[in-house]
């Protein structure tokens, strides 16, 4: 299966999912001659290599397997496939970045046109054949020569362009656009009986029920005939009953049916009600499964527009005001959605589906739920695997002389996404208790650009803690607790210039979501004020502005300092500082003069 038949001439290997039913069939008993060591996974035979790899892959979630930050892994099955357009023999790998639920669970890999295939090919030294010619701007952006070979490429090219290196004796795609090439090669493949065109939907079947307590109850009851019936509006909403034990029902009988925790609350599950269907008052059993968290998150942006409405999901006037199109061509939706790339496969896909259904039914004026999507990077942390390849608790690993062990057994260290699946999560509670929530917030925002993944470093948190201490000392005397700010003093031109440049930079950082640069500028202003007013006396106008600049990223200390400056209300309702343009330019600029290569003045 492929969505890019136009790149078929660039397919240099195949990948099947670890769960694919043909894994055993394709796995040979012996390695072919001259097989690269990197392809074998260190095993003496394909059977051992594939067996070990499949066992490990089964313990990884689909989200983990599709993570862009995950290092590509896989093993060679020992088998080869024939590329139908050029007759080339290409190796078949088992790799966990291919999922059984997508397409047929088997893909052709074109490293030049897919980033995951590109990374896999680089890891396993597989050929990368250019099939779509990038534009000159792409080469310039990556700092490589125009028309450079794929050995010099830094990443796959996934854009449009003219097809190259794609012809045989019967069909040529060279010079065609991607769309034209797809049609041409599909027609040729069908005429030869080598393949057929197919529409593949990424919206998968969705199991919309959970066997747990927490979740929205279904407004469904079951009759004695075993048929489900919807509750009337007068019986809504269905409210979860209070419980102390949220565990599912257990039984020693291995043939007994499992039952969710709600099944134990018989006085809630059994309900006598008239459904208004002409049958009169009858006794029914409530549905005891609950909805998944998607039930709320797929439309919660709409509910924020009208949270107290008990007659509709959102008043049309409210939705139009907050989310409706603002001009011709505007799709509408919330202005900004910030979320991890891991949400793209499930949450954002279904949220968009829900919203488009609501739009088609006329319930909303916006075509899309979100105008702009910003994917933040992941916080990474070291994870550790034992000799079986299973993840172990990172908090229990002991480091000694550069090696790592758990209970005396050696483990391997790798950098991965912080989370439960890799058993390397760091609880924020301890950090907040030790340094405060503001310090934790500052560290997370200062550790790097928001859209990039970065490693967690507990020792670096101290730097942000010290910054807040320096800010506090600008306002408050540590010995007496009195305010050190001078309400009568006026700032010097130098301080005024530094202040307004800080305002300008912080605003830019906020608007472009580069919070790390905003914090860097606040640090520079703090350092300037500390050196300029070592004995206190920072002008109150400057101190107030600093508190306002600090408020979005460290709100707790900012509110406290604002209060100590005798402001009765919260600074959350104060306007954010705006830079005066006249202080953003230098009055004079020093320019060195060089004569015959020597600085003269």
N, C-alpha and C positions, 0 to 999 in steps of 0.2 A: 504494500500500500504506500502511496506517495501523493502529496498534494502538489508536487512539482515535477510532473513528467517532462517538462521542458529541460530539466537538468539531468535527464537520464544518462546522457553521455559522460557525465561527471561522477557517476556512482562507482566508487572504488571499493566498497565493502557493504555487507548487509548486517543488520542487527535484528535479533529476535528477543522478545521479552523472556525473562526467566520462567514465567508461568506458561509459556507457549507449549501446546501439546506436541509440537515437533522437536522439542529440545532433545529428547532421548533418541529420536530417529536420526537427527543430524549429528549427534555426538559420536565420533569415531572411537575406536579402541586404542589407536596409536596415533602419535603425532606424525604429520607428513615430514618429509625430509627438509632440513634447513629451516624449520619453523623458528621465528625469533623468540628469544626467551621471554620478552615482555608479553607475548601473547598467551603464555602457558599458565600464568598465575603461580609459577613455581612448582606445578604438579608434574608427575611423571607421565601422565596420560590425560587425554581429553576428558575421559569419564570422571577422573578424580577432580580435575580442574573445574569442570562444569558443575559437578555435584556439590563441591564446596561453595562455589559462587552462588548457586541457586539457594542453598540453605541460608546464607547470609542475607541475600536479597529479600527473602520472605520476611525478615524481621524489620524491614524498612518500610515506612509509609510511602504512599504515592507522592505526597508533598515533598518529603525528604528526597525521594528519587528524582524529582523534577527540579530541585533547587538549583538555581544558576550558579550558586557559590560552591556547589559540591564538585569535587574532583571526579572526572569521568573514569569509571572502572569497567572491566569486562574481561572475558576470556574467549579464546578461539575454540570453536566446536570441532575443528579438524576437517570440516566440510567446506566445499566451495560451491558457488552459484555462478550461473552464466548470465552476463548482462545481455539482454536481448537485442540491443541496438548496435553493439559492436563485437559481440561474441567473446568478450574478455571474461576470464575466470576470476572471480572476486571472493575473498574469504567471508565466512559467516561467523559472526560473534554472538555471544549472549551478553547483554548489558542491561543494567537496571534503569537506564534513563529512557528506555522504551517500555511503555505500559501496555498490558494486554487489552485494556479497555479502549485503546485508541486505534482506529482502523482495524487491521487484522492482527496487531501485535507483532508484526514483522515489517521492517522498513528497509528501503534502499538508502544508503548514506552518501550524501553529496557534500563533502567537507567544505567546498568553496562557497556553498550557498546556505548553510545552516550552522549556527554557532556551536550547537552541541556536537554535531558531527565533526566540526572543525577542531574542537578541543579534543575529541576522542582520537581523531586522526593524528594530531600532534603527539598525543600521549603514547600511541602505538605505532608511530612512524609509518603511517599509511599515506598513499599518494593523494594529492589534492589537485584536482584538475579544474581550471577556470572554465565556467560555462556561460556566465553572464558578465559582460565587460563593465566594470565600474566607471563612473564618470571621473574626470580629472580632479574634481573637488574632493572626491573620496580619497584619492591617493594623497593629495595635498594635506587633507585633514589628519591623515595618519603619518605624515612625514616620511613617505616612501616615494621612490621615483615613479613617474607616470608610466603605466604599463608594466610595473614590476611583476616578476613571476610570483606565483603563490607561495613560494618558499620564503618570500620577504613579507607576506601579509601578516598583519597583527590580529586580524579577526576575519570571519566570513563576511562576504558581501551579500546582503539580503534584499537589496533594492532592485529597481527595474533597470533595464539596459538592453543592449543588443546581444543576442546569443552568439557564442563563439565555440570553436572546437567541438561542434556537434553535427556531424554528418556521416553517412555511410553511402553505399552504392545506390540505395533506393530513396533515401530521404535526407534532406539537408535543412537544418534549422538555423544555420548561420545567417546573421543579419536580421532575423525576425525579432519582434518584441517578445516579452515573456508570454503575454496573452496569446499572440499568434502562434508561438512555438508550442504552447500547451495543446492547442487545437490540432496543429499539424501532426505532432507525434502521437497524440491519442488516436487520431484517425488512422495513422499508419499501423499502430499496434493492434487496433481492432481489425484492420484488414488482414493482418497476418495471424489473427487468432492468439495474440500474445498478451492481451489485456483488454479491459473494458473501462469506459469512463464511469464514474460514480460520484454522487453527491454525498459527502460525509458531514454529518452534523456534530459539532462539538458539545451541544447541549445533550447531556447524557440522561438516561433514566434516573429518577431521583427517589430514593426511599425516604418518604416524608413522615417517618415516625420513629420514636425512640422508646426504649423500654426503661425509662427512668422517671423520677419524680419531677425534677425541674424541667419545665417546658410548658408551652401553652397547651391546655387540654383541648381535645377535639370536641366540637359541639355535636357529637354523634352518640346515639344510643342504639342498642341492639334489642330486637324483639325476640319472642320465643321461637319465631320461625327462622332465626339466624340471619335476618336481613337488617342492614344498617338503616337508620332513619336520622334525618337532620332535626336538630332542636329548633323550635320557633324562636323568633326574635325576643319574645317575652321571657324566655329562659336563659337569655344571654346577659352578661358573660358567664361562662363556666369558670368557677374559681376553684383552685386546688385546695383540698382539705388539709388541715394541719396534721403533721406526722412527726414522729420522733425517729423512726427507723426508715431510712431511705434505701435499704438494700433490697434486691429482688427476692422473690420467694424461692426458697430452696427445698429440696426433697431428696430423700434417700432412694426414691424410685427413679431409676435411670430412664424409664419410659414416660415419666410425668411431663406435662407441658410446662414450659417456663412461664412465669407470670411477673409482670412489672410490680413495683412496690404499691401502686395505687390499687392493685387487685385485692390487697388486704383490708382496705377501708370499705367494708361491706355496706355500712350505713350511708356511704357516699356513692358507691358504684350502683346501688339499687335505688331507682328513682321511679316514683309514680307520678305520671304527668299526662295531660291531654295535649297531643301534638297538633291538634287542629286538622287532622286528616279524616275526620268522620268516624274514627274508631272509639272516641271517647277516652276517658281516663284509663290508662293501662300501666302496667309495671314493666320497666325496661332495665337493662344493664348498661351503664355508661361505658364508653370506650376508655380503656385503661392505659393505652399508649399516649405519649405526649408528642408535641411537635418538636423538631430540632431548632437550634438557635437561629437557623436561616429564616424561620417564620417571622421573626422580628427584624432581623438585620437586612432583609431584602427590601424593606420599605420604610425603615426608620427615619430616613431623611425627610420623607413626607410628613410623618407624625410630628417631627420637631416644628413644623410650620403651624400646627394646630393641636397641641398636646392635650387639651382639656375637652375636646369635642367628643361627646358621647353619642352622637347621631351619625357620624360618618368618619371615615379614615382621615379626611382632611376637607375643610371647606374649600370649594373651588376658588373663591376669591383670595383666600390665604395662599393657596398653592400658586396661583397666578402671580401674586405680589412677590413672593419670595423666590419662586423657581421658574416662573414663566419666561418665554423669550423676550428679550429686551430690544431687539432690532431684527430686521429682515436677515434671515440666514442663521439666526441664533437658535441653537437646539434647546436652550433652557437647561434647567437642572441646577444643582448646588454649584457654587463658584469653584470649589476646590475639594477634592477627596484625597486624603493622604493615607496610604496603606501599603503594606508589604506586597511584593510581587507574587508571593505565594497565594494571595487572595484572587489573583486573576483567573485561575482555573475554576474556582467554585463560586465564591461569594459574589464577585463582580459580574460574572457571567449570568448568574441567576437573578441578581438584583436588576440587571439591565433587561432581562427577559420579563420580569414582573412589571417593570416600569413601561415597557413597550406594550404589554397587554393592557395595562391601565390606560395608556394613551389611545390605543386603538378602540377601547370601549368608551372613550370620551370622559374619563374621570379626571384626567390631568391635562394641562396645557403644554407641558414640557415633553419633548420627544425622548430626552435622555435623562437619567437620574443625576449625572455629574457632567459639568462642563469640562473640567480639567482633572486629570489624574496625576498624582505625584507619588512615585514609588520610593519609599525610604529604604535605605540599606538595612541590613540585619546586624544586630549586635552578635559578634562571634565570641567564642570561648573555646579553650582547649578541651577536646574530648579524647577518651581513651578506650581502646579496644583490647580484649584479651586475645589469646592465641587462636580462639575460634572465630574471631572477627566480631564478637558481640561487644556492645558498649557496656562499660562499667561506670559506677558512680564516680564522677570526677572529684568530688569532695573527699573521697576515701583514698585517693591516689597519693603516694608518698614519693617525693623527689629526693634522690641521693646521687651526688656526683654525676649529674647529667642524665641519669636513668630514672625510670618510673616504674613503680611496683604497687600492687594492691594485695594485701595479705601475703607479701613475700613473693608473689608471682609477677613476672615482668609484663608490662603492657605497652602498647604503641600509642604515641601521642599524635593528634592531628587537630587542625584548626577547623571548626565547623560552626554551624548555626547554633546559637544558644537555645536550648529547649529540652523538653522532657524526653524526646526520642533519643537524643544523644547523651542524656543523663548528665548534662553539664550546666544546668541552669544555676544562676546566682540570684538568690532571693533579695529583693530590694529592702526588705524590712530591716536587716542588720545594718545596711548602709545608711538608711534614714535615721535609725536610732543613734548611730555613731556620729554622723556628720550633718544630719538634717536633710529634709526633702529638697530644699533649694540647691544644696551642693550636688545631690544626685542629678537633678535636672540640668544644672550647669555642665556637669561632666558629660552627660549623654549628648548634649547639644554642641559641646566644644570639641568632642573627640574626633570630629571630621565632618566633611560635607554630608548633609542629610541623606543624599541619594546613594551614598557609598557604604558598603559593609565595613565594619572596623572591629578590631578585637577589644574585648573588655580587659581593662588593666586596673585592678583595685588600687595599686599604688599611686596611679595618676589622679585619683579622686582628691588626694590631699591638696593638690595645686589649686583646685577650685574652692576648697574649704578655706585656704589661706587668702584667696582673693576676697571672699566675703568678709573675712576678719579685717582685712585692710579697709574695705568699704565701711564697715561698722566703726572703725577707729576714726574715720574722717568725720563722722557724725557725733559719736558718743565717747566720752572720756571713760576708759576702762576702769579707772580707779574709783571715780566718784559717781559715774553713771550720768553725769550732766552733759547737756548738749554743747558741742564744740563749734557749732556753726555760728557765723557772725551775720546777723540780719542787716547790719548797717553797712557792711563792707561791699565795695564794688569790685568785680573782677578786673584784672589787668587785661590789656589787649591780647597778650600772649595766651592767657587762660581762656579768654573769650573765643579766640581763634581755635584753640584745641577743642573747646566744648562744642562749637558748631560743626566742626569737622567730624567729631564723634557722632553728633546727632545725625548728620547726613549719612555716615557710613552705617550706623545702626539701623536707620530706616531702610536703607538699601538692602542690608542683610536680611531684615524681616520680610521685605517684599519679595525677595528672590529666594527665600527659605535657606539662606546661608547663615544660619544662626552662629556658627563657629566664628565667622568674621565679625559679627556684631559683638560677641563676647570679647574678642581680641581688642576691639576698639574701646570697649568699656574698661578693659584692663589697662590700656594705655592712658586713658583719662584718669583712672584711679592712681596710677603711678605718678602722673604729672601733678595731681593735687597733693599727693603725699609728700613729694619733694618740694613743692612750692609753699605748702603750709604745714611744715613739720610740727609746729606747736599749736595746730588748730586754727580756727578762724576762716574756714572755707566760706566764701560768700553764700548766703542762703539761696540766692537765685541759681547758683551752680549746683548746690547740694540737692535742691528740689528737682532740678532737671536730671541729675544722676539717678535719683530714686525712681523717676518716671521711666527712664531708659531701662532700668533694671527690672521694672515690674513684670513685663511679659515672661521673662526667663527665670526670675527668682522672686516670685510674688510675695512670699511670706516676710522676708527681710525688708522688702521694699515697702510693704504696708506698715511694718513696725516703724521704720525710719520716717515715713510720711506722717504717722501719728505723732512721733516725737518732735516733729517740726510744727506741732500745734495745729494740724489740719483735722477738723472734726470728722470729715467724711472719708470714704475710701478713695484711693487714687485710681481705682479701676474705672471711674467715671470721668477722670480728667483727660483732656486732649493730649495726645502723644506729641512730644516736642517736634518742632519744625525748624530746620536750619535756616539761618539768615544768609542769603547768597553772598553778601559782601564780605563775610568772614571765611569764605571758602577759597579765596584767592590770596596769593602772597603779595604784600606791598612791594617787596623787592626780591630779586632772585640773583644769587651769586653764580656767575658764569666764569669758569676758568679760561684763561687765554693761553694758548700754546703757540710757540714760535719755533719752527724747526724741530718739532717733537719734544720741546721742553716747556714746562709750565712757567709762564712769565708773570702772571698776575691773575 
